[in-house]
């Protein structure tokens, strides 16, 4: 798992970016699935690093900030659609 951690995290980030871009150019229902898959992949790496906090302390702090910003942005997008 440790060997592929960076690739899983990068795939998750790319899926979230694709989902956000789809929300601008396509419908909201199209954008939900890439965002959901990307956040799930990101959650897997986030949980693995959380259980190994001492080894990944710096990355964990960065991921928490990025995740809060992503959640805020997605909530903003949802409010804009209502």
C-alpha positions as a Markdown table, in Angstrom:
| # | Residue | x | y | z |
|---|---|---|---|---|
| 1 | Unk | 0.0 | 0.0 | 0.0 |
| 2 | Unk | 2.8 | 2.4 | 0.9 |
| 3 | Unk | 4.3 | 1.9 | -2.5 |
| 4 | Unk | 1.2 | 3.1 | -4.4 |
| 5 | Unk | 0.0 | 5.8 | -1.9 |
| 6 | Unk | 1.1 | 8.7 | -4.0 |
| 7 | Unk | -0.4 | 7.3 | -7.2 |
| 8 | Unk | -3.8 | 6.7 | -5.5 |
| 9 | Unk | -3.7 | 10.3 | -4.0 |
| 10 | Unk | -2.9 | 11.8 | -7.4 |
| 11 | Unk | -5.7 | 9.8 | -9.1 |
| 12 | Unk | -8.1 | 11.1 | -6.5 |
| 13 | Unk | -7.1 | 14.7 | -6.9 |
| 14 | Unk | -7.4 | 14.4 | -10.7 |
| 15 | Unk | -10.9 | 12.9 | -10.4 |
| 16 | Unk | -11.9 | 15.8 | -8.1 |
| 17 | Unk | -10.6 | 18.3 | -10.6 |
| 18 | Unk | -12.4 | 16.6 | -13.4 |
| 19 | Unk | -15.6 | 16.7 | -11.4 |
| 20 | Unk | -15.3 | 20.4 | -10.6 |
| 21 | Unk | -14.6 | 21.1 | -14.3 |
| 22 | Unk | -17.6 | 19.1 | -15.3 |
| 23 | Unk | -19.8 | 21.1 | -12.9 |
| 24 | Unk | -18.9 | 24.2 | -14.8 |
| 25 | Unk | -19.3 | 22.9 | -18.3 |
| 26 | Unk | -21.9 | 20.1 | -17.9 |
| 27 | Unk | -24.7 | 19.3 | -15.5 |
| 28 | Unk | -24.4 | 18.9 | -11.8 |
| 29 | Unk | -25.4 | 15.2 | -12.0 |
| 30 | Unk | -22.4 | 14.4 | -14.3 |
| 31 | Unk | -20.0 | 16.1 | -11.9 |
| 32 | Unk | -21.1 | 14.2 | -8.8 |
| 33 | Unk | -19.6 | 10.9 | -9.8 |
| 34 | Unk | -16.0 | 11.9 | -10.6 |
| 35 | Unk | -15.9 | 14.0 | -7.4 |
| 36 | Unk | -17.3 | 11.1 | -5.3 |
| 37 | Unk | -14.8 | 8.6 | -6.7 |
| 38 | Unk | -11.9 | 11.1 | -6.3 |
| 39 | Unk | -12.9 | 11.9 | -2.7 |
| 40 | Unk | -13.2 | 8.2 | -1.9 |
| 41 | Unk | -9.7 | 7.5 | -3.3 |
| 42 | Unk | -8.4 | 10.5 | -1.4 |
| 43 | Unk | -10.1 | 9.2 | 1.8 |
| 44 | Unk | -8.3 | 5.9 | 1.5 |
| 45 | Unk | -4.9 | 7.6 | 1.5 |
| 46 | Unk | -6.0 | 10.1 | 4.1 |
| 47 | Unk | -7.0 | 7.3 | 6.5 |
| 48 | Unk | -3.8 | 5.3 | 5.9 |
| 49 | Unk | -1.7 | 8.3 | 6.6 |
| 50 | Unk | -3.8 | 9.2 | 9.7 |
| 51 | Unk | -3.1 | 5.8 | 11.2 |
| 52 | Unk | 0.7 | 6.4 | 10.5 |
| 53 | Unk | 0.7 | 10.0 | 11.8 |
| 54 | Unk | 4.3 | 10.2 | 12.8 |
| 55 | Unk | 5.6 | 9.1 | 9.4 |
| 56 | Unk | 3.2 | 11.4 | 7.4 |
| 57 | Unk | 2.7 | 14.4 | 9.7 |
| 58 | Unk | 3.6 | 17.1 | 7.2 |
| 59 | Unk | 1.5 | 15.5 | 4.4 |
| 60 | Unk | -1.5 | 15.1 | 6.8 |
| 61 | Unk | -1.5 | 18.8 | 7.7 |
| 62 | Unk | -1.4 | 19.7 | 4.0 |
| 63 | Unk | -4.2 | 17.3 | 3.1 |
| 64 | Unk | -6.4 | 18.6 | 5.9 |
| 65 | Unk | -6.1 | 22.1 | 4.5 |
| 66 | Unk | -6.7 | 21.0 | 0.9 |
| 67 | Unk | -9.7 | 18.8 | 1.9 |
| 68 | Unk | -11.3 | 21.7 | 3.8 |
| 69 | Unk | -10.9 | 24.0 | 0.8 |
| 70 | Unk | -12.3 | 21.3 | -1.6 |
| 71 | Unk | -15.3 | 20.7 | 0.6 |
| 72 | Unk | -15.9 | 24.5 | 0.9 |
| 73 | Unk | -15.7 | 24.8 | -2.9 |
| 74 | Unk | -18.1 | 21.9 | -3.5 |
| 75 | Unk | -20.6 | 23.3 | -1.0 |
| 76 | Unk | -20.3 | 26.7 | -2.8 |
| 77 | Unk | -21.1 | 24.9 | -6.1 |
| 78 | Unk | -24.1 | 23.2 | -4.6 |
| 79 | Unk | -25.5 | 26.4 | -3.2 |
| 80 | Unk | -25.0 | 28.1 | -6.6 |
| 81 | Unk | -27.1 | 25.4 | -8.3 |
| 82 | Unk | -30.1 | 25.8 | -5.9 |
